[in-house]
Every structure is written in structure tokens, then in C-alpha cells.
Amino acid sequence: MSFGNLNIIDPLCRALAEEGYTAPTPIQNLAIPPLLNGRDLMGIAQTGTGKTAAFVLPILQKISEDSRPAKPGVPRALVLAPTRELAAQIDQSFATYGQFLRFRHTVIFGGVHQGSQVRMLSRGVDVLVATPGRLLDLMNQGYIMLKGVDFFVLDEIDRMLDMGFVKDMRKIVAALPAKHQSLFFSATMSRETGEFAEKLLCDPVKVEAAPQASTLECIEQKVFFVDQNNKYSLLEGLLQKEEVERALIFTRTKHRADKLAEMLSKNHINADAIHGNKSQNQRTKAMHDFKSGRLRVLVATDIAARGIDVNDISHVINFDLPNEPESYVHRIGRTGRAGAAGKAYSFCAAEERNILRSIERLTRAEIGIMPHQYHSESAKTAVGAAAEPATPNRHRTMQRGPRLESYPRSGPSSRKPYPVRRH
């Protein structure tokens, strides 16, 4: 099967060839034909499977068939993404695949001054990629009207719901014209996601590139049972191995991400952190340095990692397991992209044992155990209260518990101790 067999027009096929893509992925094979036929669609696909192109290509093709000029502040295609990084990545995909077409596009998100975004909108755009907050803000100021939207895309709808964007999305949908084509994509299909999509989609085609919550087969997954106070030593030992060429490390909190990046840097491992408290310029610089290879390690929280699209991440390391099992699927999908092999390592302390069990139930697979010098049998066998994350009440009695600051560091620290097991 080729893109030509899917009736993709020559300018788009040329752009795909320029990028080295010769054959569509499974999600593209399934999604592109009904989208070109004007159907609403609910797509289930993991990150790294080509789902962005699955909606970008049909939108660009249908826009190219309409000679109407772009109107100021009235986009014809609207794509919503949960984070700034993902929005920017989608906008870049429109630029890449549409390089031989005449159309206008832009991306808007918070964290930066709106002036340049307003100027772009005033010139007229065919495609607008946005995060919900900034979109509603500019709509309320009268800079954007959605009356001309023909194509409406919700990407990573499951994460949108997790992040509390339900009310924002409903306000945006209410401003859309009655007649438009809706395209929803998600990595998982929870009950909440299904109910939300059912209310907004009209007789949709449902396509699924892989079983729900399945993890990509090209990713080798291992779990390291380890006590909290040995996690850093374990991580440093892993990063000293040459096979860890470029690593994306996940932590549960922003503070923990900063401390981890700081300690790795002090131990001569090029690292930086990316999370919601960082300015947009800091996040953009960290992403650029990671993509260019200047940074070997990027430490991230779940929300900030959305939109990280780097094809040669050799390892994803879950320094902390995610509170939500679905996030595990999103995390490890950052490696093993475009058919390449990848490795996903997860550190599991005793209080994370039940989280690991939930992940294995969701993915319908048992994760292999990796032996190592810091192996904790108590973490492996933890059950009951010992296998549960700490609650706020337990925090008050844990002031002398394991701390990230107890790991090797240079110089004194003036920070007050706080427990690792924090929500």
C-alpha cells in the first residue's frame, strides 16, 4: 500500500517522500479513507504510530481543493492539543506535509505574549492549532471566530479530560458551526472518553491501530524493584552505560524533576528538566537542546512531556511510576518510534507496587524483572498498605523518610527535608 493508493494528492506525496515516508502506517491506512470521505472519526492509536499525519494529510488535501482565501480570525481547520509542546509539534507537521501547498497556519498557546499570535490571526489562517486556554482567551477578546470551521480535531482527548479541560472543550464546541467534520484521537478509550466522544461525534467511524492500551511491540520493558533511597544510585549506574544514548526520564513532581536534573548535571551528565513551572522559553530551549543532542537526558513530568517527538530516544526511564496507569502507555511511547527499537525501564518502590499491578492489568502483560545490585525484595513483594502511595496524613509522620536530597550531591543544601512520596 502506498499513499497514492489512499488517493493522497501529488504535492502531499512529494512532501512525504522528502521526509522519507513511502508507505502509510496502520492508523493512516485506517483513518485517511473515511476522513477524505467526510466522516467523523474516533481513532485509537499510540503515540509514535503516525496518528498526526493521519489527520493532517486529509485536512490539507481538502483545504487545497477549496480556493477560498483565508479570512482574518476565521480558521477553516481547528486542532486542539492538551499542551504547548504537542500543539507546536502538530503545527510543524502541517508545515512539513504542506510544504508544496499554498495555505496559512499558525499555533497559539499560553505562556507567551499574545501579540505575535494576534498578528498572525489578523492576516488570516486556514489551519489553527491551539491549546484550550489561549484559544478561549482570544475568542473572548474577539480575535477568533469559529463560525468557519470545517474540520475540528481533538488530539489526545484522554489527556484533555485528565487535565480538566472538559468545560473548556464544551465551550469551544458550542462555538462551532452545526455542520463540521470532527476527528478525535486518543491512546486509550476509557468510559469517560467514550461518553464524551459519543455526545460530540456524528455517526463516527471508529478505527484502532492496536488493542486499547497495548504497548508497542518494539519496546523492551523492564521493571527494577528498588527502595526510594537507592533510586538515584541505580539511575546514575544505568546512565553510565554507553547504550543509553538519549534518555527521557519521568518524575511525578516538578520539584523532583528539577532536583534530579540538577544532580545529574553535577555528576557530569548533560541533563535539564521540563515541566509546567518552566517559562515557555526555557521549555523551548530544553527541547531544542534535547533534539539536537546537546542534552543526553531530559527529565519531565507527564504533562510537559506531551508533544516530545524525538525519533532517537533510546530509553524511557520511569524514575517514579505514574499515578494513572494510562500515563504509562503515553510515557513509554516516546521511545520505539517510527519502527525503531526502544527500551522502557521502570523503577518500582514498595509504595508503587500496586501502581505497577494496575499498569500490568491495563496493558494485559507482565513486565519482566531486571536484576540489579540495588534490588529490593520488600518492594517486589509489597502488599496492602505497604504497596500504596503515601497519603497526605502519612506525610506528617514521615519527616525523616527517604528524600531525594539524600542522594549524592555537591555542596550543602538549605532546603527543608520533605518526603519523596508526594502527590
C-alpha positions as CSV (number, residue, x, y, z in Angstrom):
1,M,0.0,0.0,0.0
2,S,1.3,3.5,-0.9
3,F,0.0,7.0,-0.1
4,G,-1.1,7.2,-3.7
5,N,-3.3,4.2,-3.2
6,L,-5.1,6.2,-0.5
7,N,-5.8,8.9,-3.1
8,I,-3.4,11.3,-1.4
9,I,-2.6,14.1,-3.9
10,D,0.8,14.5,-5.5
11,P,2.0,17.6,-3.5
12,L,1.4,15.7,-0.3
13,C,3.1,12.6,-1.6
14,R,6.1,14.6,-2.6
15,A,6.3,16.1,0.9
16,L,6.1,12.6,2.4
17,A,8.8,11.3,0.1
18,E,11.0,14.3,1.1
19,E,10.6,13.1,4.7
20,G,11.4,9.5,3.8
21,Y,7.9,8.2,4.3
22,T,6.9,5.8,1.5
23,A,4.1,3.7,3.0
24,P,1.3,4.6,5.3
25,T,1.2,3.2,8.9
26,P,-1.8,1.1,10.1
27,I,-3.6,4.1,11.6
28,Q,-3.1,6.1,8.4
29,N,-4.4,3.2,6.3
30,L,-7.5,3.0,8.5
31,A,-8.2,6.7,9.1
32,I,-7.4,8.5,5.8
33,P,-10.1,7.0,3.5
34,P,-13.1,7.8,5.8
35,L,-11.7,11.2,6.6
36,L,-11.4,12.0,2.9
37,N,-15.0,10.9,2.5
38,G,-16.1,13.4,5.2
39,R,-16.9,11.0,8.0
40,D,-16.4,11.8,11.7
41,L,-13.8,9.6,13.3
42,M,-12.7,8.2,16.6
43,G,-9.1,7.0,16.3
44,I,-7.4,4.9,19.0
45,A,-3.6,4.9,18.4
46,Q,-0.5,5.0,20.5
47,T,2.0,7.9,20.2
48,G,4.6,7.3,17.6
49,T,2.3,5.4,15.2
50,G,1.8,8.2,12.7
51,K,-1.6,9.4,14.0
52,T,-0.7,13.1,13.5
53,A,-0.2,12.6,9.7
54,A,-3.4,10.5,9.8
55,F,-5.4,13.7,10.3
56,V,-3.0,16.4,8.9
57,L,-2.9,14.8,5.4
58,P,-6.7,14.7,4.8
59,I,-7.2,18.2,6.2
60,L,-4.5,19.6,3.9
61,Q,-5.9,17.8,0.9
62,K,-9.5,19.0,1.5
63,I,-8.4,22.6,2.1
64,S,-6.3,22.5,-1.1
65,E,-9.5,21.6,-3.0
66,D,-11.2,24.8,-1.9
67,S,-9.9,28.1,-3.4
68,R,-11.5,30.3,-0.7
69,P,-8.9,32.8,0.8
70,A,-8.2,32.6,4.5
71,K,-10.2,35.2,6.5
72,P,-8.8,37.1,9.4
73,G,-9.5,35.3,12.7
74,V,-11.7,32.7,11.0
75,P,-9.8,29.4,10.6
76,R,-11.2,26.5,8.5
77,A,-9.5,23.8,10.5
78,L,-9.1,23.9,14.3
79,V,-6.8,21.4,16.1
80,L,-6.9,21.3,19.9
81,A,-4.0,19.8,21.9
82,P,-3.5,19.5,25.6
83,T,0.0,21.1,25.9
84,R,2.1,23.7,24.3
85,E,4.7,21.2,23.1
86,L,2.2,19.0,21.4
87,A,0.5,22.0,19.8
88,A,3.8,23.2,18.4
89,Q,4.7,19.7,17.1
90,I,1.3,19.4,15.3
91,D,1.8,22.9,13.7
92,Q,5.2,21.8,12.5
93,S,3.6,18.7,10.9
94,F,1.3,20.9,9.0
95,A,4.2,22.9,7.7
96,T,6.2,19.8,6.8
97,Y,3.5,17.9,5.0
98,G,2.1,21.0,3.4
99,Q,5.4,22.4,2.1
100,F,4.2,22.2,-1.5
101,L,0.8,23.6,-0.9
102,R,-0.4,27.2,-0.6
103,F,-2.1,27.6,2.8
104,R,-1.7,29.5,6.0
105,H,-1.3,28.1,9.5
106,T,-0.3,29.1,13.0
107,V,-0.2,27.9,16.6
108,I,-1.4,29.6,19.7
109,F,-0.8,28.7,23.3
110,G,-0.3,30.4,26.7
111,G,2.9,31.2,28.5
112,V,4.0,33.8,25.9
113,H,2.7,37.3,24.9
114,Q,-0.3,37.1,22.6
115,G,0.9,40.0,20.3
116,S,2.6,37.9,17.6
117,Q,-0.2,35.4,17.7
118,V,-2.9,38.1,17.2
119,R,-0.9,39.5,14.3
120,M,-0.8,36.1,12.6
121,L,-4.5,35.6,13.1
122,S,-5.3,39.0,11.6
123,R,-3.6,38.0,8.4
124,G,-5.9,35.1,8.1
125,V,-5.1,31.4,8.7
126,D,-6.6,28.2,7.2
127,V,-5.3,26.0,10.0
128,L,-5.2,26.9,13.7
129,V,-3.6,24.7,16.2
130,A,-4.3,25.7,19.8
131,T,-4.3,24.8,23.5
132,P,-7.8,25.3,25.0
133,G,-7.0,28.2,27.4
134,R,-5.3,30.5,25.0
135,L,-8.0,29.8,22.3
136,L,-10.8,30.7,24.7
137,D,-8.9,33.8,25.8
138,L,-8.5,35.1,22.2
139,M,-12.1,34.1,21.4
140,N,-13.4,36.2,24.3
141,Q,-11.3,39.1,23.1
142,G,-12.9,38.9,19.6
143,Y,-9.7,37.8,17.8
144,I,-11.0,34.4,16.8
145,M,-14.4,33.2,15.5
146,L,-15.1,29.6,14.9
147,K,-18.1,30.1,12.5
148,G,-16.0,29.0,9.5
149,V,-14.5,25.8,11.0
150,D,-15.0,22.8,8.6
151,F,-12.6,20.4,10.4
152,F,-12.3,20.1,14.2
153,V,-9.6,17.9,15.7
154,L,-9.2,16.8,19.4
155,D,-5.8,15.2,19.8
156,E,-5.1,13.1,22.9
157,I,-8.6,13.5,24.1
158,D,-7.9,11.2,27.1
159,R,-5.2,13.6,28.3
160,M,-7.5,16.5,27.8
161,L,-10.0,15.0,30.1
162,D,-7.4,14.0,32.6
163,M,-6.2,17.6,32.7
164,G,-9.6,19.0,33.4
165,F,-10.4,20.6,30.1
166,V,-13.9,19.3,29.8
167,K,-15.7,22.7,30.4
168,D,-13.2,24.5,28.0
169,M,-13.8,21.9,25.3
170,R,-17.6,22.2,25.7
171,K,-17.4,26.0,25.3
172,I,-15.3,25.6,22.2
173,V,-17.6,23.0,20.7
174,A,-20.6,25.3,21.4
175,A,-19.0,28.0,19.2
176,L,-18.5,25.7,16.2
177,P,-20.9,25.7,13.3
178,A,-23.6,23.0,13.2
179,K,-22.0,21.4,10.1
180,H,-18.4,20.4,10.5
181,Q,-16.3,17.2,10.5
182,S,-14.9,16.0,13.8
183,L,-11.8,14.0,14.3
184,F,-10.9,12.6,17.8
185,F,-7.8,10.7,18.6
186,S,-6.8,9.0,21.9
187,A,-4.2,6.5,23.1
188,T,-6.8,4.8,25.3
189,M,-10.6,4.5,25.4
190,S,-11.8,4.9,28.9
191,R,-15.5,5.1,29.8
192,E,-15.2,8.9,30.2
193,T,-13.5,9.3,26.9
194,G,-16.1,7.2,25.1
195,E,-19.1,9.1,26.7
196,F,-17.5,12.4,25.8
197,A,-16.9,11.4,22.2
198,E,-20.4,9.9,21.8
199,K,-22.0,13.2,22.6
200,L,-20.0,15.2,20.0
201,L,-19.4,12.8,17.1
202,C,-22.0,12.2,14.4
203,D,-22.2,8.6,13.2
204,P,-18.4,8.2,13.5
205,V,-16.1,5.6,12.1
206,K,-14.0,4.0,14.9
207,V,-10.5,2.9,13.9
208,E,-8.0,1.2,16.2
209,A,-4.4,0.7,15.1
210,A,-3.7,-1.6,18.1
211,P,-5.6,-3.1,21.0
212,Q,-6.5,-0.5,23.6
213,A,-3.7,0.4,26.0
214,S,-1.4,-2.1,24.3
215,T,2.3,-1.1,24.2
216,L,4.3,-1.0,21.1
217,E,5.9,-4.4,20.4
218,C,9.3,-2.8,19.6
219,I,9.7,-1.5,23.1
220,E,11.5,-3.7,25.6
221,Q,10.0,-3.2,29.0
222,K,11.7,-4.0,32.4
223,V,10.9,-3.2,36.0
224,F,13.6,-2.5,38.6
225,F,12.4,-3.2,42.2
226,V,14.3,-0.6,44.3
227,D,13.9,1.3,47.6
228,Q,13.3,5.1,47.2
229,N,16.7,6.0,48.7
230,N,18.5,3.9,46.1
231,K,16.8,5.2,43.0
232,Y,19.3,7.8,42.2
233,S,22.3,5.5,42.5
234,L,20.5,3.0,40.3
235,L,19.8,5.7,37.7
236,E,23.4,7.0,37.7
237,G,24.7,3.5,37.1
238,L,22.3,3.0,34.2
239,L,23.3,6.3,32.6
240,Q,27.0,5.4,32.8
241,K,26.3,2.7,30.2
242,E,27.0,3.7,26.7
243,E,23.9,2.0,25.4
244,V,21.8,4.8,27.0
245,E,22.4,7.2,24.2
246,R,19.4,9.6,24.8
247,A,17.1,9.2,27.8
248,L,13.7,10.7,28.7
249,I,13.2,10.4,32.5
250,F,9.8,10.8,34.1
251,T,9.2,12.0,37.7
252,R,5.9,12.5,39.5
253,T,6.5,16.1,40.6
254,K,8.1,19.3,39.2
255,H,10.4,19.7,42.2
256,R,11.7,16.2,41.9
257,A,12.3,16.8,38.2
258,D,14.4,19.9,39.0
259,K,16.4,18.2,41.7
260,L,17.1,15.1,39.5
261,A,18.3,17.2,36.6
262,E,20.5,19.3,38.9
263,M,22.1,16.2,40.5
264,L,22.7,14.6,37.1
265,S,24.4,17.8,35.9
266,K,26.6,17.9,38.9
267,N,27.7,14.4,38.1
268,H,28.7,15.4,34.6
269,I,25.6,14.0,32.8
270,N,24.1,16.7,30.5
271,A,20.6,17.0,31.7
272,D,17.8,19.5,32.0
273,A,14.2,19.5,33.3
274,I,10.9,20.4,31.6
275,H,7.6,21.0,33.4
276,G,4.7,23.4,33.8
277,N,6.6,25.9,36.0
278,K,9.2,26.5,33.4
279,S,8.8,29.5,31.1
280,Q,8.0,28.8,27.5
281,N,11.5,30.0,26.5
282,Q,13.1,27.6,29.0
283,R,10.9,24.7,27.7
284,T,11.7,25.5,24.1
285,K,15.4,25.7,24.8
286,A,15.4,22.4,26.7
287,M,13.5,20.7,23.9
288,H,15.9,22.1,21.2
289,D,18.9,21.0,23.2
290,F,17.5,17.5,23.7
291,K,16.6,17.1,20.0
292,S,20.0,18.4,18.8
293,G,21.9,16.0,21.1
294,R,23.4,18.7,23.3
295,L,21.4,17.2,26.2
296,R,21.7,13.5,26.7
297,V,18.9,13.4,29.4
298,L,15.6,15.2,29.7
299,V,13.7,15.0,32.9
300,A,10.0,15.6,32.6
301,T,6.6,15.5,34.2
302,D,3.7,13.8,32.4
303,I,2.0,17.0,31.3
304,A,5.2,18.7,30.0
305,A,6.2,15.6,28.0
306,R,3.2,15.8,25.7
307,G,4.5,16.7,22.3
308,I,8.0,15.4,22.7
309,D,8.6,13.9,19.3
310,V,12.2,12.8,19.1
311,N,12.8,9.7,17.0
312,D,16.0,8.5,18.5
313,I,15.2,8.3,22.2
314,S,16.9,5.1,23.2
315,H,15.4,4.8,26.7
316,V,12.4,6.0,28.7
317,I,13.0,5.7,32.4
318,N,10.2,5.9,34.9
319,F,12.0,7.2,37.9
320,D,8.6,7.4,39.5
321,L,5.7,5.3,38.3
322,P,2.7,7.4,37.2
323,N,-0.4,7.7,39.4
324,E,-2.6,6.9,36.4
325,P,-1.8,3.6,34.6
326,E,-2.8,5.1,31.3
327,S,0.0,7.6,31.6
328,Y,2.5,4.7,31.4
329,V,1.4,3.9,27.9
330,H,1.9,7.6,26.9
331,R,5.3,7.7,28.6
332,I,6.9,4.6,27.1
333,G,5.6,5.5,23.6
334,R,8.2,8.3,23.5
335,T,10.8,5.6,22.6
336,G,10.5,2.9,19.9
337,R,9.1,5.5,17.4
338,A,8.9,5.1,13.7
339,G,9.6,1.3,14.0
340,A,12.9,1.7,15.9
341,A,13.7,-0.4,18.9
342,G,13.5,1.2,22.3
343,K,13.7,0.4,26.0
344,A,11.4,1.4,28.8
345,Y,12.8,1.0,32.4
346,S,10.5,1.5,35.4
347,F,11.7,1.9,39.0
348,C,9.2,0.5,41.5
349,A,9.5,1.1,45.2
350,A,7.3,-0.7,47.7
351,E,4.7,2.1,47.8
352,E,4.4,1.9,44.0
353,R,3.8,-1.8,43.8
354,N,0.0,-1.5,43.4
355,I,0.5,1.1,40.6
356,L,2.6,-1.5,38.8
357,R,-0.1,-4.1,39.2
358,S,-2.6,-1.7,37.7
359,I,-0.3,-1.0,34.8
360,E,0.1,-4.7,34.1
361,R,-3.7,-5.2,34.2
362,L,-4.2,-2.3,31.8
363,T,-1.6,-3.5,29.3
364,R,-2.5,-7.1,29.7
365,A,1.1,-8.0,30.1
366,E,3.5,-8.8,32.9
367,I,6.6,-6.6,32.8
368,G,9.9,-8.5,33.1
369,I,12.0,-8.1,36.2
370,M,15.5,-6.7,35.7
371,P,18.1,-7.9,38.3
372,H,20.4,-5.3,39.7
373,Q,22.6,-4.5,42.7
374,Y,20.0,-2.4,44.5
375,H,17.2,-5.0,44.1
376,S,14.6,-4.7,46.9
377,E,12.7,-7.8,47.7
378,S,10.4,-5.8,50.0
379,A,9.4,-3.6,47.0
380,K,8.8,-6.7,44.9
381,T,6.5,-8.4,47.4
382,A,4.8,-5.4,49.0
383,V,1.0,-5.8,49.5
384,G,-1.7,-3.9,51.3
385,A,-0.9,-0.5,52.9
386,A,2.8,-1.0,52.2
387,A,2.0,-1.2,48.4
388,E,0.0,2.0,48.3
389,P,1.3,5.6,47.7
390,A,1.6,7.8,50.8
391,T,-1.4,9.8,51.7
392,P,-1.2,13.5,52.9
393,N,-1.8,12.3,56.5
394,R,1.0,9.9,56.3
395,H,3.3,12.7,55.2
396,R,3.1,14.3,58.6
397,T,4.7,11.3,60.2
398,M,7.4,10.8,57.6
399,Q,9.6,13.8,58.0
400,R,12.7,11.6,58.4
401,G,11.7,9.3,55.5
402,P,13.7,8.9,52.3
403,R,14.4,12.2,50.5
404,L,15.8,13.0,47.1
405,E,18.3,15.3,48.9
406,S,19.8,12.2,50.5
407,Y,21.3,11.2,47.1
408,P,24.9,12.2,46.4
409,R,25.3,15.9,45.8
410,S,27.8,18.7,45.7
411,G,27.7,21.4,48.4
412,P,25.3,22.0,51.2
413,S,21.5,22.3,50.7
414,S,19.4,24.8,52.6
415,R,16.2,23.2,51.6
416,K,14.0,21.7,54.3
417,P,13.6,17.9,54.1
418,Y,10.4,16.6,52.6
419,P,9.1,13.1,51.9
420,V,9.6,11.6,48.5
421,R,6.2,10.1,48.3
422,R,4.3,13.2,47.4
423,H,1.3,13.9,45.2
